[in-house]
Amino acid sequence: MLLAPFLIIGFVKLSLADEISTYDMQLVKVETVAGSEQYFEYNYTLDKLSEMSFKISGNIRQLVIADNRYEISMKLSRAELSDAADPPAYEELIEVTKPLCEFLKSIYRMYFYEDLKDISNFPHYDTCPLPVADYWFKDYAFEGESYQAFMSDGRYKLECYLMQEGVIAGGAVASITITPIAKTE
């Protein structure tokens, strides 16, 4: 499951700070949820361009026909930075679950399709069901510098799941840490 486009959601806050901080963003890990291998095979490369920018390229092999029998569920959570042995609990910031075809026609269309259409063979947002296929994407860029005024430091967890009848069928969980590196007035 492609995770990079969804990272943007994790870094936008609704309130502005008086001071603008400069941050470093570290993609700590991406873990595949057990069972995902029945639905997808994927590989990717991630190139960090700056403290807040990266590009990702990869391949995704979809192994099943996907339609509205499935839902896409995304949840973003945040916890305070901590060196404690028992770190603070994550607080849910946003959670969205939609039937696959509705997700494609709304969230995918509005936030991702235009960025992906010229650098991938990802399907058009009106394509549903999604056939068994091999997909690729090349140099999808996330340039977080423009979001810095909206960010706060912390540990973020982005969960993206393929659901079937309310049960997680597959997906991945990304852990991201954002730390301040300097402050300017």
Residue frames as a rotation matrix with the C-alpha (Angstrom) as fourth column:
MET 1
0.591 0.806 0.000 0.00
0.806 -0.591 0.000 0.00
0.000 0.000 -1.000 0.00
LEU 2
-0.163 -0.658 0.735 1.42
0.584 -0.665 -0.465 3.37
0.795 0.354 0.493 -0.94
LEU 3
0.292 0.229 -0.929 2.10
0.949 -0.187 0.252 5.34
-0.116 -0.955 -0.272 2.23
ALA 4
-0.667 -0.741 -0.078 4.08
0.735 -0.672 0.093 8.36
-0.122 0.004 0.993 1.12
PRO 5
-0.491 0.474 0.731 1.16
0.228 -0.739 0.633 10.48
0.841 0.478 0.255 -0.11
PHE 6
0.527 0.810 -0.258 -0.58
0.439 0.001 0.899 10.11
0.728 -0.586 -0.355 3.21
LEU 7
-0.227 -0.694 -0.684 2.33
0.966 -0.072 -0.248 11.47
0.123 -0.717 0.686 5.21
ILE 8
-0.682 -0.014 0.731 1.23
0.163 -0.977 0.134 15.02
0.712 0.211 0.669 4.41
ILE 9
0.376 0.924 0.068 -1.85
0.072 -0.102 0.992 14.58
0.924 -0.369 -0.106 6.56
GLY 10
0.474 -0.203 -0.857 0.33
0.823 0.448 0.349 13.86
0.313 -0.871 0.380 9.56
PHE 11
-0.464 -0.848 -0.257 2.18
0.886 -0.447 -0.126 17.13
-0.008 -0.286 0.958 9.54
VAL 12
-0.536 0.339 0.773 -0.52
0.109 -0.880 0.461 19.75
0.837 0.332 0.435 9.21
LYS 13
-0.569 0.385 -0.727 -1.91
0.790 0.011 -0.613 21.35
-0.228 -0.923 -0.311 12.37
LEU 14
0.242 0.809 0.535 -4.79
0.883 -0.412 0.224 23.78
0.402 0.419 -0.814 12.42
SER 15
0.941 0.104 -0.323 -3.20
0.258 -0.839 0.480 26.44
-0.221 -0.534 -0.816 14.64
LEU 16
0.475 -0.795 0.377 -0.22
0.254 -0.286 -0.924 28.64
0.843 0.534 0.066 13.82
ALA 17
0.359 -0.464 -0.810 2.61
0.919 0.025 0.393 29.23
-0.162 -0.885 0.435 16.27
ASP 18
0.930 -0.080 -0.358 4.10
-0.061 -0.996 0.065 32.67
-0.362 -0.038 -0.931 16.98
GLU 19
-0.028 -0.988 -0.150 7.58
-0.724 -0.083 0.685 31.32
-0.689 0.128 -0.713 16.31
ILE 20
0.814 0.188 -0.549 8.48
-0.546 0.571 -0.614 29.32
0.198 0.799 0.567 13.25
SER 21
0.282 -0.708 0.647 10.65
-0.466 0.488 0.738 26.31
-0.839 -0.510 -0.192 13.98
THR 22
0.046 -0.348 -0.936 12.83
-0.927 0.333 -0.169 24.35
0.371 0.876 -0.307 11.63
TYR 23
0.531 0.295 0.794 12.34
-0.639 0.755 0.147 20.62
-0.557 -0.585 0.589 11.90
ASP 24
-0.690 -0.602 -0.403 13.99
-0.723 0.609 0.327 17.39
0.049 0.517 -0.855 10.96
MET 25
0.482 0.870 0.105 11.69
-0.856 0.493 -0.156 14.61
-0.188 -0.015 0.982 9.84
GLN 26
-0.701 -0.713 0.000 12.82
-0.708 0.695 0.124 11.01
-0.088 0.087 -0.992 10.21
LEU 27
0.461 0.744 -0.484 10.87
-0.747 0.620 0.242 8.09
0.480 0.250 0.841 8.78
VAL 28
-0.096 -0.522 0.848 11.72
-0.933 0.345 0.107 5.64
-0.348 -0.780 -0.520 11.56
LYS 29
-0.893 -0.159 0.420 10.13
-0.044 0.961 0.272 2.51
-0.447 0.224 -0.866 10.14
VAL 30
-0.099 0.875 -0.473 7.39
-0.987 -0.026 0.159 1.11
0.127 0.483 0.866 7.96
GLU 31
-0.828 -0.118 0.548 5.91
-0.292 0.926 -0.241 -2.18
-0.479 -0.359 -0.801 9.06
THR 32
-0.542 0.652 -0.530 3.59
-0.513 0.243 0.823 -4.33
0.666 0.718 0.203 6.99
VAL 33
-0.069 0.640 0.766 0.55
-0.951 0.189 -0.243 -5.67
-0.300 -0.745 0.596 8.80
ALA 34
-0.804 -0.192 0.562 0.29
-0.143 0.981 0.132 -9.46
-0.577 0.026 -0.816 8.98
GLY 35
0.063 0.834 0.548 -1.87
0.536 0.435 -0.723 -10.73
-0.842 0.340 -0.420 6.13
SER 36
0.330 0.047 -0.943 -0.86
-0.488 -0.846 -0.213 -7.98
-0.808 0.530 -0.256 3.69
GLU 37
-0.679 -0.727 -0.101 1.08
-0.482 0.338 0.808 -10.44
-0.553 0.598 -0.581 1.58
GLN 38
-0.411 0.623 0.665 -2.23
0.646 0.714 -0.270 -11.97
-0.643 0.319 -0.696 0.46
TYR 39
0.651 0.751 -0.105 -3.23
0.531 -0.550 -0.644 -8.64
-0.542 0.364 -0.757 -1.11
PHE 40
0.927 -0.368 -0.077 -0.06
-0.347 -0.758 -0.552 -6.74
0.145 0.539 -0.830 -2.05
GLU 41
0.349 -0.934 -0.072 3.64
0.901 0.313 0.301 -7.14
-0.259 -0.170 0.951 -2.68
TYR 42
0.958 -0.019 0.287 5.68
0.096 -0.919 -0.382 -3.98
0.271 0.394 -0.878 -2.72
ASN 43
0.076 -0.939 -0.334 9.14
0.970 -0.008 0.245 -2.50
-0.233 -0.343 0.910 -2.61
TYR 44
0.914 0.219 0.341 10.30
0.299 -0.933 -0.202 1.09
0.274 0.287 -0.918 -2.51
THR 45
-0.264 -0.952 -0.152 13.28
0.919 -0.201 -0.338 3.35
0.292 -0.229 0.929 -2.17
LEU 46
0.859 0.476 -0.191 13.24
0.512 -0.782 0.354 6.52
0.019 -0.402 -0.916 -0.13
ASP 47
-0.205 -0.928 0.311 15.72
0.850 -0.326 -0.413 9.34
0.484 0.180 0.856 -0.74
LYS 48
0.484 0.286 -0.827 15.98
0.731 -0.651 0.203 12.12
-0.481 -0.703 -0.524 1.83
LEU 49
0.302 -0.308 0.902 16.58
0.734 -0.529 -0.426 15.43
0.608 0.791 0.066 0.05
SER 50
-0.419 -0.368 0.830 16.68
-0.281 -0.817 -0.504 17.75
0.863 -0.445 0.239 3.08
GLU 51
-0.974 0.047 0.221 15.52
-0.210 0.171 -0.963 17.84
-0.083 -0.984 -0.157 6.70
MET 52
-0.314 0.947 0.072 11.89
-0.322 -0.035 -0.946 18.03
-0.893 -0.320 0.316 5.55
SER 53
0.380 0.447 -0.810 11.88
-0.897 -0.035 -0.440 16.71
-0.225 0.894 0.388 1.99
PHE 54
-0.489 -0.515 0.704 12.14
-0.231 0.855 0.464 13.29
-0.841 0.064 -0.537 0.44
LYS 55
0.002 0.513 -0.859 11.22
-0.996 0.081 0.045 11.42
0.093 0.855 0.511 -2.68
ILE 56
-0.242 0.049 0.969 9.99
-0.366 0.921 -0.137 7.88
-0.899 -0.388 -0.205 -2.96
SER 57
-0.170 0.175 -0.970 9.84
-0.950 0.232 0.208 5.43
0.262 0.957 0.127 -5.86
GLY 58
-0.601 -0.083 0.795 8.51
-0.485 0.828 -0.280 1.92
-0.635 -0.554 -0.538 -5.89
ASN 59
-0.645 0.412 -0.644 6.47
-0.433 0.497 0.752 -0.94
0.630 0.764 -0.142 -7.24
ILE 60
-0.445 0.603 0.662 3.23
-0.674 0.261 -0.691 -2.41
-0.590 -0.754 0.290 -5.97
ARG 61
-0.833 0.277 -0.480 1.78
-0.168 0.699 0.695 -5.71
0.528 0.659 -0.535 -7.14
GLN 62
-0.281 0.840 0.464 -1.92
-0.924 -0.105 -0.369 -5.92
-0.261 -0.532 0.806 -6.32
LEU 63
-0.965 -0.263 -0.006 -2.87
-0.260 0.950 0.172 -9.58
-0.040 0.168 -0.985 -5.98
VAL 64
-0.492 0.865 0.101 -6.68
0.750 0.480 -0.454 -9.37
-0.441 -0.148 -0.885 -5.70
ILE 65
-0.362 0.524 0.771 -9.50
0.478 -0.606 0.636 -7.47
0.800 0.599 -0.031 -7.37
ALA 66
-0.784 0.045 -0.619 -10.38
0.561 -0.375 -0.738 -4.64
-0.265 -0.926 0.269 -5.00
ASP 67
-0.391 0.753 0.529 -13.87
0.291 -0.444 0.848 -3.14
0.873 0.486 -0.045 -4.90
ASN 68
-0.159 0.395 0.905 -16.36
-0.700 -0.692 0.180 -1.84
0.697 -0.605 0.386 -2.34
ARG 69
0.729 0.241 -0.640 -16.17
0.235 0.791 0.566 -5.11
0.643 -0.563 0.520 -0.43
TYR 70
-0.123 -0.861 -0.493 -13.06
0.962 0.018 -0.272 -3.41
0.243 -0.508 0.827 0.95
GLU 71
0.961 0.271 0.047 -12.58
0.248 -0.927 0.280 -0.17
0.119 -0.258 -0.959 2.82
ILE 72
-0.109 -0.969 0.221 -9.53
0.493 -0.246 -0.835 2.04
0.863 0.018 0.504 3.17
SER 73
0.901 0.322 -0.291 -8.88
0.398 -0.349 0.848 3.16
0.172 -0.880 -0.442 6.72
MET 74
-0.112 -0.933 0.342 -6.25
0.443 -0.354 -0.824 5.75
0.890 0.059 0.453 7.65
LYS 75
0.894 0.323 -0.311 -5.46
0.414 -0.327 0.850 6.91
0.173 -0.888 -0.426 11.15
LEU 76
-0.032 -0.891 0.452 -2.92
0.190 -0.450 -0.873 9.48
0.981 0.058 0.184 12.24
SER 77
0.869 0.224 -0.441 -1.79
0.455 -0.014 0.890 9.64
0.193 -0.975 -0.114 15.86
ARG 78
0.169 -0.816 0.553 0.77
-0.137 -0.575 -0.806 11.76
0.976 0.060 -0.209 17.70
ALA 79
0.744 -0.064 -0.665 2.72
0.657 0.253 0.710 11.38
0.123 -0.965 0.230 20.94
GLU 80
0.876 -0.482 0.034 5.11
-0.469 -0.830 0.302 13.75
-0.117 -0.281 -0.953 22.68
LEU 81
0.258 -0.892 -0.371 8.83
-0.244 0.311 -0.918 13.26
0.935 0.328 -0.137 22.17
SER 82
0.732 -0.031 0.680 10.32
-0.678 0.066 0.732 11.35
-0.068 -0.997 0.028 25.08
ASP 83
-0.227 -0.856 -0.464 13.40
-0.681 0.480 -0.553 9.40
0.696 0.190 -0.692 26.03
ALA 84
-0.082 0.270 0.959 11.47
-0.944 0.289 -0.162 7.61
-0.321 -0.919 0.231 28.77
ALA 85
-0.948 -0.248 0.197 11.43
-0.210 0.958 0.195 3.82
-0.237 0.144 -0.961 28.87
ASP 86
-0.322 0.920 0.225 7.64
0.849 0.386 -0.361 4.05
-0.419 0.075 -0.905 28.84
PRO 87
-0.974 -0.152 0.165 6.93
0.214 -0.850 0.481 6.77
0.067 0.505 0.861 26.22
PRO 88
-0.560 0.809 -0.177 3.70
-0.466 -0.484 -0.740 8.78
-0.685 -0.332 0.648 26.26
ALA 89
-0.196 0.609 0.769 0.66
0.588 0.700 -0.405 7.23
-0.785 0.373 -0.495 24.63
TYR 90
-0.931 -0.042 0.363 -0.39
0.347 -0.407 0.845 8.23
0.112 0.913 0.393 21.13
GLU 91
-0.295 0.864 -0.407 -3.38
0.024 -0.419 -0.908 10.56
-0.955 -0.277 0.103 20.76
GLU 92
-0.213 0.298 0.931 -5.53
0.932 0.349 0.101 10.07
-0.295 0.889 -0.352 17.66
LEU 93
-0.723 -0.104 -0.683 -5.57
-0.019 -0.985 0.170 13.20
-0.690 0.136 0.711 15.48
ILE 94
-0.094 0.677 -0.730 -7.62
-0.965 -0.242 -0.100 12.02
-0.244 0.695 0.676 12.54
GLU 95
-0.690 -0.027 0.723 -9.25
0.060 0.994 0.094 8.82
-0.721 0.108 -0.684 11.34
VAL 96
-0.086 0.630 -0.772 -10.93
-0.945 -0.297 -0.137 8.25
-0.316 0.718 0.621 8.00
THR 97
-0.719 -0.036 0.695 -12.57
0.113 0.980 0.167 5.04
-0.686 0.198 -0.700 6.78
LYS 98
0.022 0.706 -0.708 -14.33
-0.831 -0.381 -0.406 4.86
-0.556 0.597 0.578 3.43
PRO 99
0.652 0.207 0.729 -15.42
0.235 0.860 -0.454 2.15
-0.721 0.467 0.512 1.01
LEU 100
-0.254 -0.916 0.309 -12.65
0.615 0.094 0.783 1.74
-0.747 0.389 0.540 -1.58
CYS 101
-0.191 0.203 0.960 -14.53
0.942 -0.237 0.238 3.24
0.276 0.950 -0.146 -4.56
GLU 102
0.856 0.514 0.060 -15.70
0.460 -0.808 0.367 6.20
0.237 -0.287 -0.928 -2.47
PHE 103
0.447 -0.795 -0.409 -12.13
0.327 -0.281 0.902 6.72
-0.833 -0.537 0.135 -1.20
LEU 104
-0.417 -0.634 0.651 -10.84
0.825 0.035 0.564 6.81
-0.380 0.772 0.509 -4.78
LYS 105
0.033 0.541 0.840 -13.50
0.823 -0.492 0.284 9.30
0.567 0.682 -0.462 -5.91
SER 106
0.938 0.332 0.102 -12.99
0.211 -0.778 0.592 11.61
0.276 -0.534 -0.799 -2.94
ILE 107
0.730 -0.674 -0.118 -9.71
-0.114 -0.289 0.951 11.60
-0.674 -0.680 -0.288 -0.99
TYR 108
-0.063 -0.771 0.633 -7.53
0.681 0.430 0.592 10.04
-0.729 0.469 0.499 -3.70
ARG 109
0.283 0.252 0.926 -9.02
0.915 -0.360 -0.182 12.32
0.288 0.898 -0.332 -6.36
MET 110
0.951 0.227 0.208 -8.77
0.165 -0.946 0.278 15.48
0.260 -0.231 -0.938 -4.28
TYR 111
0.777 -0.620 0.107 -5.35
-0.442 -0.416 0.794 15.03
-0.448 -0.665 -0.598 -2.67
PHE 112
0.049 -0.844 0.535 -3.26
-0.137 0.525 0.840 12.54
-0.989 -0.114 -0.090 -4.62
TYR 113
0.544 0.233 0.806 -4.33
0.610 0.550 -0.571 11.85
-0.576 0.802 0.157 -8.18
GLU 114
0.988 -0.148 0.033 -2.95
-0.085 -0.725 -0.683 15.03
0.125 0.673 -0.729 -9.79
ASP 115
0.365 -0.909 0.202 0.44
-0.859 -0.245 0.450 14.53
-0.359 -0.338 -0.870 -8.12
LEU 116
-0.123 -0.411 0.903 0.64
-0.216 0.900 0.380 10.88
-0.969 -0.149 -0.199 -9.14
LYS 117
0.751 0.612 0.246 -0.84
0.028 0.343 -0.939 10.77
-0.659 0.712 0.241 -12.64
ASP 118
0.825 -0.459 -0.331 2.35
-0.492 -0.293 -0.820 11.86
0.279 0.839 -0.467 -14.47
ILE 119
-0.191 -0.958 0.215 4.82
-0.948 0.123 -0.292 9.87
0.253 -0.260 -0.932 -12.33
SER 120
-0.644 0.036 0.764 3.00
-0.365 0.863 -0.348 6.56
-0.672 -0.504 -0.543 -12.03
ASN 121
-0.772 0.513 -0.374 0.65
-0.202 0.360 0.911 4.13
0.602 0.779 -0.175 -13.67
PHE 122
-0.860 0.509 -0.049 -1.76
0.171 0.197 -0.965 4.40
-0.482 -0.838 -0.256 -10.73
PRO 123
-0.426 0.758 0.493 -5.39
0.899 0.295 0.324 4.11
0.100 0.582 -0.807 -11.79
HIS 124
-0.634 0.398 0.662 -7.73
-0.108 -0.894 0.434 6.98
0.765 0.204 0.610 -12.53
TYR 125
-0.902 0.265 0.342 -10.00
-0.384 -0.124 -0.915 7.86
-0.200 -0.956 0.213 -9.60
ASP 126
0.077 0.978 -0.193 -13.04
-0.985 0.045 -0.165 6.58
-0.152 0.203 0.967 -11.54
THR 127
-0.240 -0.236 -0.942 -11.51
-0.502 0.861 -0.088 3.10
0.831 0.451 -0.324 -11.86
CYS 128
-0.661 0.075 0.746 -13.32
-0.662 0.409 -0.628 0.72
-0.352 -0.909 -0.221 -9.55
PRO 129
0.915 -0.390 0.104 -13.08
0.113 0.494 0.862 -2.17
-0.388 -0.777 0.496 -9.06
LEU 130
0.268 -0.918 -0.292 -9.29
-0.934 -0.322 0.155 -2.12
-0.237 0.231 -0.944 -9.22
PRO 131
0.874 0.068 -0.482 -8.04
-0.276 0.885 -0.376 -5.10
0.400 0.461 0.792 -11.22
VAL 132
0.629 -0.769 0.114 -5.11
0.452 0.481 0.751 -7.32
-0.632 -0.422 0.650 -10.31
ALA 133
0.880 -0.319 0.351 -2.18
0.153 -0.511 -0.846 -5.27
0.450 0.798 -0.401 -11.59
ASP 134
0.029 -0.922 -0.386 1.42
0.992 -0.020 0.122 -4.18
-0.120 -0.387 0.914 -11.24
TYR 135
0.931 0.281 0.235 1.75
0.296 -0.955 -0.032 -0.49
0.215 0.099 -0.972 -10.37
TRP 136
-0.131 -0.980 -0.149 4.83
0.980 -0.105 -0.171 1.72
0.152 -0.168 0.974 -10.24
PHE 137
0.963 0.268 0.029 5.59
0.263 -0.958 0.112 5.26
0.058 -0.100 -0.993 -9.12
LYS 138
0.091 -0.982 0.168 8.78
0.939 0.029 -0.343 7.26
0.332 0.189 0.924 -9.67
ASP 139
-0.784 -0.609 0.120 10.12
0.529 -0.757 -0.384 10.19
0.325 -0.238 0.915 -7.66
TYR 140
0.434 0.894 0.111 6.99
0.555 -0.363 0.749 11.10
0.710 -0.264 -0.653 -5.70
ALA 141
-0.605 -0.758 0.246 8.19
0.352 -0.531 -0.771 14.17
0.715 -0.380 0.587 -3.81
PHE 142
0.628 0.641 -0.441 7.15
0.728 -0.284 0.624 15.40
0.275 -0.713 -0.645 -0.40
GLU 143
-0.428 -0.725 0.540 8.45
0.441 -0.689 -0.575 18.90
0.789 -0.008 0.615 0.28
GLY 144
0.226 0.587 -0.777 7.61
0.926 0.119 0.359 19.59
0.304 -0.801 -0.517 3.89
GLU 145
-0.779 -0.601 -0.179 9.31
0.627 -0.733 -0.266 22.98
0.029 -0.319 0.947 4.17
SER 146
-0.672 0.558 0.486 6.10
-0.171 -0.756 0.631 24.76
0.720 0.341 0.604 3.19
TYR 147
0.360 0.845 -0.395 4.26
0.204 0.342 0.917 23.02
0.910 -0.411 -0.050 6.06
GLN 148
-0.499 -0.701 -0.510 6.68
0.592 0.154 -0.791 23.98
0.634 -0.696 0.338 8.85
ALA 149
-0.762 0.246 0.599 4.50
-0.474 -0.842 -0.258 26.80
0.441 -0.481 0.758 10.21
PHE 150
0.270 0.963 0.008 1.81
-0.796 0.219 0.565 24.20
0.542 -0.159 0.825 10.88
MET 151
0.198 -0.270 -0.942 3.98
0.110 0.961 -0.252 21.49
0.974 -0.054 0.220 12.43
SER 152
0.545 -0.210 0.812 4.86
-0.834 -0.235 0.499 20.48
0.087 -0.949 -0.303 15.92
ASP 153
-0.522 -0.808 -0.272 7.50
-0.735 0.588 -0.337 18.10
0.432 0.024 -0.902 17.12
GLY 154
0.185 0.567 0.803 6.52
-0.843 0.511 -0.167 14.64
-0.505 -0.646 0.572 18.22
ARG 155
-0.890 -0.304 0.341 6.27
-0.139 0.891 0.432 10.99
-0.435 0.337 -0.835 17.34
TYR 156
-0.064 0.876 -0.479 3.69
-0.950 -0.200 -0.238 10.30
-0.304 0.440 0.845 14.64
LYS 157
-0.735 -0.034 0.677 2.13
0.077 0.988 0.133 7.01
-0.674 0.150 -0.724 13.66
LEU 158
-0.230 0.629 -0.742 0.32
-0.949 -0.315 0.027 6.70
-0.217 0.710 0.670 10.34
GLU 159
-0.592 0.150 0.792 -1.77
0.018 0.985 -0.173 3.56
-0.806 -0.089 -0.585 9.98
CYS 160
-0.257 0.486 -0.835 -3.15
-0.960 -0.229 0.161 2.65
-0.113 0.843 0.526 6.54
TYR 161
-0.639 0.094 0.764 -5.33
-0.160 0.955 -0.251 -0.42
-0.753 -0.283 -0.595 6.33
LEU 162
-0.588 0.572 -0.572 -7.26
-0.550 0.235 0.801 -2.40
0.593 0.786 0.177 3.79
MET 163
-0.649 0.453 0.611 -10.36
-0.536 0.298 -0.790 -3.54
-0.540 -0.840 0.049 5.66
GLN 164
-0.627 0.558 -0.543 -12.81
-0.280 0.490 0.826 -6.29
0.727 0.670 -0.151 4.76
GLU 165
0.284 0.873 -0.396 -16.05
0.283 0.318 0.905 -6.56
0.916 -0.369 -0.156 6.75
GLY 166
0.820 0.086 0.566 -14.57
-0.398 -0.625 0.671 -4.38
0.412 -0.776 -0.478 9.49
VAL 167
0.780 -0.602 0.171 -11.49
0.272 0.572 0.774 -6.57
-0.564 -0.557 0.610 9.92
ILE 168
0.294 -0.769 -0.568 -7.96
-0.782 -0.535 0.320 -5.52
-0.550 0.350 -0.758 8.95
ALA 169
0.965 0.043 0.259 -7.03
0.118 0.811 -0.574 -7.53
-0.235 0.584 0.777 5.87
GLY 170
0.179 -0.946 0.270 -3.68
0.972 0.128 -0.197 -5.85
0.152 0.297 0.942 5.24
GLY 171
0.924 0.114 0.365 -1.85
0.118 -0.993 0.012 -2.58
0.364 0.032 -0.931 5.34
ALA 172
-0.077 -0.991 -0.110 1.13
0.726 0.019 -0.687 -0.85
0.683 -0.133 0.718 6.86
VAL 173
0.889 0.220 -0.401 2.09
0.448 -0.599 0.664 1.35
-0.094 -0.770 -0.631 9.80
ALA 174
0.126 -0.847 0.517 4.65
0.516 -0.389 -0.763 4.14
0.847 0.363 0.388 9.41
SER 175
0.609 -0.063 -0.791 6.43
0.735 -0.331 0.592 5.73
-0.300 -0.941 -0.155 12.36
ILE 176
0.204 -0.465 0.862 7.74
0.537 -0.683 -0.495 9.27
0.819 0.563 0.110 11.85
THR 177
0.235 -0.183 -0.954 9.62
0.898 -0.335 0.286 11.48
-0.372 -0.924 0.086 14.30
ILE 178
0.415 -0.092 0.905 9.73
0.446 -0.847 -0.291 15.24
0.793 0.524 -0.311 13.93
THR 179
0.274 -0.423 -0.864 12.28
0.916 -0.159 0.368 17.10
-0.293 -0.892 0.344 16.02
PRO 180
0.997 0.037 -0.065 13.10
0.021 -0.972 -0.233 20.82
-0.071 0.231 -0.970 16.14
ILE 181
0.295 -0.951 0.092 16.58
0.949 0.280 -0.148 21.76
0.114 0.131 0.985 14.94
ALA 182
-0.844 -0.536 -0.024 16.45
0.533 -0.833 -0.152 25.57
0.061 -0.141 0.988 15.25
LYS 183
0.271 0.923 -0.273 14.10
0.893 -0.348 -0.287 28.42
-0.360 -0.166 -0.918 16.02
THR 184
-0.782 -0.412 0.467 13.78
0.561 -0.792 0.242 31.75
0.270 0.451 0.851 14.25
GLU 185
-0.391 0.646 -0.656 11.73
0.417 -0.511 -0.751 34.77
-0.821 -0.567 -0.069 15.25
